[in-house]
Amino acid sequence: MVDGLLIRNTDGSSSELEQAVALLNSGLGEGYYTLNHISAALLNEKGSFLLVAMLNADLAGVFFGEVSQPDKESPVITKVRNAGFVLPTCYIGLMRGLVVSAKHRNAGVGNALFVSSITEFVKRDVQCLVGTLWNHPQNAVETFFLNTGFAFLGQVTRFWWADSVQYQFACPVCGNPCQCSASIYLKQNIEAG
Ligand SMILES: CC(C)(COP(=O)(O)OP(=O)(O)OC[C@H]1O[C@@H](n2cnc3c(N)ncnc32)[C@H](O)[C@@H]1OP(=O)(O)O)[C@@H](O)C(=O)NCCC(=O)NCCS
């Protein structure tokens, strides 16, 4: 564990949410998320959560998670199914965004957030977890998936292409439209530990 690191659910204050969205967008691309999107998800989408990792008073990292329901499926899960992957029909914990601020990277903050998110998903009674790993060089999240029992299902090319056009976000790796591929990971039976 990282010395002095506190991981908790967001207090929901507008200042903390604004900082969290800014941090998410700094890592994933300006415009990837909006304050409205995150606030509405936390308010209206059953199971959504935002974890913040605090080092002293500093926001060191954030994790955004969603729960896709069988009768109200997340568009991300639909996109994965449409790409030909067979996913269980159940409550699926969806790992939507993990970013650590540049000055706090490579110290274990990302790993700690990732592991904490699994505990949060278990509290929300999901039966499995899905993650879409952004394929860019040395993305440490690949190790996080493999270390926590996720199975690699395969890749989807240009996974964020249409979203980057619709929401006009610039991918930090390749700009707009985003040409990056995603690796799809699945962890089954998480209620069994
Ligand atoms: C990807 C990202 C979240 C990783 O966060 P991080 O805090 O740097 O990650 P960690 O420090 O936990 O792990 C990074 C490396 O440090 C190592 N590490 C160093 N100290 C560690 C510690 N105390 N505990 C665990 N791991 C540690 C890890 O083993 C890992 O090594 P690896 O690359 O060989 O797997 C961060 O680089 C980031 O925000 N990138 C931009 C956005 C992004 O790509 N998000 C992921 C989308 S899928």
The ligand as a Tripos MOL2 file, in Angstrom:
@<TRIPOS>MOLECULE
LIG
   48    50     1     0     0
SMALL
NO_CHARGES

@<TRIPOS>ATOM
      1 C1         -2.4820    3.5310  -16.2580 C.3       1 LIG1
      2 C2         -2.3470    4.3080  -14.9590 C.3       1 LIG1
      3 C3         -3.7400    4.4930  -14.3350 C.3       1 LIG1
      4 C4         -1.4640    3.5250  -13.9890 C.3       1 LIG1
      5 O1         -1.4470    4.2140  -12.7550 O.3       1 LIG1
      6 P1         -0.1710    4.1350  -11.7930 P.3       1 LIG1
      7 O2         -0.5310    4.7420  -10.5010 O.co2     1 LIG1
      8 O3          1.0230    4.6870  -12.4890 O.co2     1 LIG1
      9 O4         -0.0280    2.5520  -11.6610 O.3       1 LIG1
     10 P2          0.8330    1.7700  -10.5620 P.3       1 LIG1
     11 O5          1.8640    2.6720   -9.9830 O.co2     1 LIG1
     12 O6         -0.0740    1.0910   -9.6110 O.co2     1 LIG1
     13 O7          1.4940    0.6650  -11.4750 O.3       1 LIG1
     14 C5          2.4170    1.0700  -12.4850 C.3       1 LIG1
     15 C6          3.6600    0.2490  -12.3810 C.3       1 LIG1
     16 O8          4.3270    0.5640  -11.1730 O.3       1 LIG1
     17 C7          4.5810   -0.6170  -10.4400 C.3       1 LIG1
     18 N1          4.5400   -0.2590   -9.0000 N.ar      1 LIG1
     19 C8          5.4140    0.5930   -8.4540 C.ar      1 LIG1
     20 N2          5.1730    0.6870   -7.1340 N.ar      1 LIG1
     21 C9          4.1190   -0.0810   -6.8460 C.ar      1 LIG1
     22 C10         3.4100   -0.3720   -5.6440 C.ar      1 LIG1
     23 N3          3.7500    0.1560   -4.4620 N.pl3     1 LIG1
     24 N4          2.3380   -1.1910   -5.7200 N.ar      1 LIG1
     25 C11         1.9700   -1.7310   -6.9060 C.ar      1 LIG1
     26 N5          2.6250   -1.4760   -8.0520 N.ar      1 LIG1
     27 C12         3.7010   -0.6630   -8.0410 C.ar      1 LIG1
     28 C13         3.5120   -1.5750  -10.8990 C.3       1 LIG1
     29 O9          3.9360   -2.9140  -10.7350 O.3       1 LIG1
     30 C14         3.3610   -1.2240  -12.3410 C.3       1 LIG1
     31 O10         4.3400   -1.8940  -13.0850 O.3       1 LIG1
     32 P3          3.9920   -2.5500  -14.4990 P.3       1 LIG1
     33 O11         3.8890   -1.4190  -15.4700 O.co2     1 LIG1
     34 O12         5.1530   -3.4290  -14.7500 O.co2     1 LIG1
     35 O13         2.6880   -3.2620  -14.3450 O.co2     1 LIG1
     36 C15        -1.6740    5.6880  -15.2310 C.3       1 LIG1
     37 O14        -0.4630    5.4760  -15.9070 O.3       1 LIG1
     38 C16        -2.5390    6.6300  -16.0430 C.2       1 LIG1
     39 O15        -3.3580    7.3520  -15.4840 O.2       1 LIG1
     40 N6         -2.3740    6.6200  -17.4020 N.am      1 LIG1
     41 C17        -3.1500    7.4740  -18.3010 C.3       1 LIG1
     42 C18        -4.6120    6.9990  -18.4100 C.3       1 LIG1
     43 C19        -4.7420    5.5320  -18.7510 C.2       1 LIG1
     44 O16        -4.0500    4.9960  -19.6060 O.2       1 LIG1
     45 N7         -5.6760    4.8590  -18.0400 N.am      1 LIG1
     46 C20        -5.9450    3.4420  -18.2500 C.3       1 LIG1
     47 C21        -7.0180    3.2460  -19.2460 C.3       1 LIG1
     48 S1         -7.3160    1.5070  -19.5420 S.3       1 LIG1
@<TRIPOS>BOND
     1     1     2 1
     2     2     3 1
     3     2     4 1
     4     2    36 1
     5     4     5 1
     6     5     6 1
     7     6     7 2
     8     6     8 1
     9     6     9 1
    10     9    10 1
    11    10    11 2
    12    10    12 1
    13    10    13 1
    14    13    14 1
    15    14    15 1
    16    15    16 1
    17    15    30 1
    18    16    17 1
    19    17    18 1
    20    17    28 1
    21    18    19 ar
    22    18    27 ar
    23    19    20 ar
    24    20    21 ar
    25    21    22 ar
    26    21    27 ar
    27    22    23 1
    28    22    24 ar
    29    24    25 ar
    30    25    26 ar
    31    26    27 ar
    32    28    29 1
    33    28    30 1
    34    30    31 1
    35    31    32 1
    36    32    33 2
    37    32    34 1
    38    32    35 1
    39    36    37 1
    40    36    38 1
    41    38    39 2
    42    38    40 1
    43    40    41 1
    44    41    42 1
    45    42    43 1
    46    43    44 2
    47    43    45 1
    48    45    46 1
    49    46    47 1
    50    47    48 1
@<TRIPOS>SUBSTRUCTURE
     1 LIG1         1 GROUP 0 **** ****
